[in-house]
Amino acid sequence: MKAMLFAAGLGSRLKPFTDHAPKALAEVNGKTLLEHNIRFLQRFGIYDVIVNVHHFAGMIEDELFEHDNFGSNITISDERAEVLETGGGLKKASGFFNGEAEFVVMNVDVLTNLDLEKMIAARTSGEAIATLAVMKRDSSRQLLFDEEMTLCGWVNNSTNQERMARNASPLDPFAFSGIQVLSQTVLQDIPFDGKFSLIDLYLHLAKTHILKGYDHTGNIFIDVGKPGSIEKAEYLFQ
């Protein structure tokens, strides 16, 4: 199985660190987020990884070269010309996944003890074309699921904006963890070009396909988006 790590973002929440380095190279207990997540994937037998780069791209390439890719087979998806966000980044890298029935995509700035093997099994055991890791936690933006954990919509709790793909009631809100197991169907005939988010793509696909949430509430999970979260991560991820 193969995976993609999103490492191209500007990391504005981690300023001032990201004024001089990419967020992927922020350290937690002496290891960069890049290394933490490459080794996380290795624990589940995933050694073929594509990493997209934009912000301080050369620093990420140098880090991988100096550490012999941390023992994995790393491919770079170069977004120096324009950062493409998550959806555009996946579309640009889609050829890397040719021949893969399913694959993992995750943000480089999350840390978790999620059992990825169980999540992969959940996707392959049903009809879903995508399985999204979600949790019950505070978040300004949440995905909305029906009683069978089928994706139906999205809500911005700060603005009360809703985007619905399916009519269902009741709906249960979950925060997205930035980790997903996808099938080839997700990559077929993507109707967006350039810069767009995976949430845009998922809400489009949810109108005609089944996308499921994988509830991993209770796992350790940290969105390493600011210096305070790094301190918390250093306590939890020794």
C-alpha positions in Angstrom: 0.0 0.0 0.0 1.1 3.6 -0.7 0.4 6.9 1.1 0.6 10.6 0.7 1.7 13.2 3.2 0.5 16.7 2.8 3.5 18.9 3.6 3.1 21.9 1.2 1.1 24.2 3.4 2.3 27.6 4.7 1.8 26.6 8.3 0.6 30.1 9.3 -0.7 28.9 12.7 2.9 27.9 13.6 4.4 31.3 13.1 7.0 32.5 13.8 8.6 29.0 13.3 7.2 28.8 9.7 8.7 32.2 8.8 12.0 30.4 8.4 11.1 26.7 8.0 8.2 24.4 6.8 5.8 23.1 9.4 6.8 19.5 8.4 10.2 20.2 10.1 8.7 21.4 13.4 10.1 19.0 16.1 8.4 17.0 18.8 10.8 15.4 21.2 13.7 15.7 18.8 11.9 14.3 15.7 10.3 16.3 13.0 6.6 15.9 12.2 7.8 14.6 8.9 9.8 11.8 10.5 7.0 11.0 13.1 4.5 10.5 10.3 6.8 8.5 8.0 7.5 6.2 10.9 3.7 6.1 11.8 3.0 4.8 8.3 5.9 2.3 8.6 4.3 0.7 11.6 1.5 -0.4 9.4 3.7 -1.6 6.6 3.5 1.5 4.4 6.9 2.4 3.0 6.0 4.0 -0.4 5.1 7.6 0.3 4.7 10.7 -1.8 5.2 14.1 -0.1 4.0 17.3 -1.6 6.2 20.4 -1.1 5.9 24.1 -1.5 6.8 26.3 1.5 10.6 25.9 2.0 10.4 22.9 -0.3 14.2 22.6 -0.5 14.5 22.2 3.3 12.1 19.2 3.2 14.1 17.6 0.4 17.4 18.1 2.2 15.9 16.6 5.4 14.8 13.5 3.5 18.2 13.2 1.7 20.2 13.6 4.9 18.3 10.8 6.6 18.0 8.5 3.7 14.2 9.0 3.6 14.0 7.5 7.1 14.0 4.1 5.5 11.0 4.6 3.2 10.7 5.1 -0.5 9.9 8.8 -0.9 8.6 10.6 -4.0 8.3 14.3 -4.1 5.3 16.1 -5.6 6.6 19.5 -6.4 4.2 22.4 -5.9 6.7 25.2 -5.8 4.9 27.1 -8.5 1.6 27.1 -6.6 0.4 25.4 -3.5 -2.7 23.4 -4.5 -4.4 22.7 -1.2 -5.3 19.2 -0.3 -7.6 18.3 -3.2 -5.4 19.9 -5.9 -2.4 18.3 -4.3 -3.9 14.8 -4.4 -5.0 15.3 -8.0 -1.5 16.4 -9.0 0.0 13.3 -7.3 -2.7 10.9 -8.5 -0.5 9.0 -10.9 1.6 7.8 -8.0 -1.4 5.6 -7.0 -2.0 3.9 -10.3 -2.7 0.2 -9.6 -3.5 0.7 -5.9 -6.9 -0.5 -4.8 -6.7 1.8 -1.8 -4.2 4.2 -0.3 -3.8 6.4 2.7 -3.6 10.2 2.7 -2.8 12.3 5.7 -1.7 15.7 6.9 1.9 15.9 8.1 1.0 18.1 11.1 -1.2 15.6 12.9 0.0 13.1 15.5 -2.2 10.2 16.6 -2.2 6.6 18.0 -5.0 5.7 15.6 -5.0 2.0 14.6 -4.6 2.6 10.8 -4.8 -1.2 10.1 -8.4 -1.3 11.5 -9.3 1.9 9.6 -8.1 0.3 6.3 -10.0 -2.8 7.1 -13.2 -0.8 7.7 -12.9 0.7 4.2 -12.2 -2.5 2.4 -15.1 -4.4 4.2 -17.9 -2.2 2.9 -19.1 -0.2 -0.1 -17.5 3.1 0.8 -15.2 4.7 -1.7 -13.5 6.7 1.1 -13.2 6.4 4.8 -12.5 9.5 6.8 -11.0 9.5 10.3 -13.2 11.6 12.6 -13.6 12.4 16.3 -15.9 13.9 18.8 -13.9 17.0 19.7 -14.3 20.8 19.5 -13.8 22.2 16.0 -15.0 25.3 14.2 -15.7 23.1 11.1 -17.3 19.7 11.2 -18.5 17.0 8.9 -22.1 15.8 9.2 -23.0 12.1 9.2 -26.2 10.1 9.4 -26.8 7.2 11.8 -24.8 4.8 9.6 -21.8 7.2 9.5 -22.4 8.1 5.9 -21.1 11.5 5.0 -24.0 13.9 4.3 -22.6 17.4 4.7 -20.4 20.0 6.3 -20.9 22.9 8.7 -18.9 25.9 9.8 -19.9 26.5 13.4 -18.5 30.0 13.4 -20.6 31.3 10.5 -23.4 28.7 10.6 -22.8 28.0 6.9 -23.9 24.5 5.8 -23.1 22.5 2.7 -25.3 19.4 2.2 -24.7 16.5 -0.1 -27.5 14.2 1.2 -30.8 14.7 3.0 -30.9 12.8 6.3 -32.0 13.2 9.8 -30.7 13.2 12.5 -27.2 14.3 11.6 -24.2 13.9 13.9 -21.3 16.3 13.7 -17.7 15.1 13.9 -14.3 16.8 13.6 -12.2 15.6 10.7 -8.7 14.3 11.7 -7.0 14.9 8.3 -6.5 11.1 7.7 -8.3 9.2 5.1 -8.2 5.8 3.3 -9.3 6.3 -0.3 -10.1 4.0 -3.3 -9.3 4.6 -6.9 -12.9 5.8 -7.5 -12.0 9.0 -5.7 -9.4 9.8 -8.4 -11.7 9.2 -11.3 -13.1 12.2 -13.2 -12.3 14.8 -10.5 -14.4 17.8 -11.6 -12.1 20.5 -10.1 -8.8 21.9 -11.3 -6.0 23.9 -9.7 -6.4 24.8 -6.0 -9.2 23.1 -4.1 -9.8 21.2 -0.9 -10.5 17.5 -0.4 -13.7 18.5 1.5 -14.9 20.1 -1.7 -14.3 16.8 -3.5 -15.8 14.7 -0.8 -19.0 16.7 -0.7 -19.3 16.4 -4.5 -18.7 12.7 -4.4 -21.1 12.2 -1.5 -24.0 13.1 -3.7 -23.6 9.9 -5.7 -21.3 7.7 -3.7 -20.9 6.3 -0.2 -18.2 8.0 2.0 -18.0 6.8 5.6 -16.6 8.3 8.8 -14.4 6.2 11.0 -14.9 7.3 14.6 -11.7 7.1 16.5 -12.8 9.1 19.5 -10.7 8.2 22.5 -7.5 7.9 20.6 -4.7 10.3 21.2 -4.9 13.0 18.5 -3.1 16.4 18.2 -3.4 18.9 15.4 0.0 20.4 15.7 -1.0 23.9 14.6 0.6 26.2 17.1 3.5 26.2 19.6 1.2 25.3 22.5 0.1 22.1 20.7 3.8 21.1 20.2 4.3 21.3 24.0 1.2 19.0 24.5 2.5 16.7 21.8 5.9 16.4 23.5 4.1 15.3 26.7 1.9 12.7 24.9 4.4 11.4 22.3 7.6 10.5 24.1 
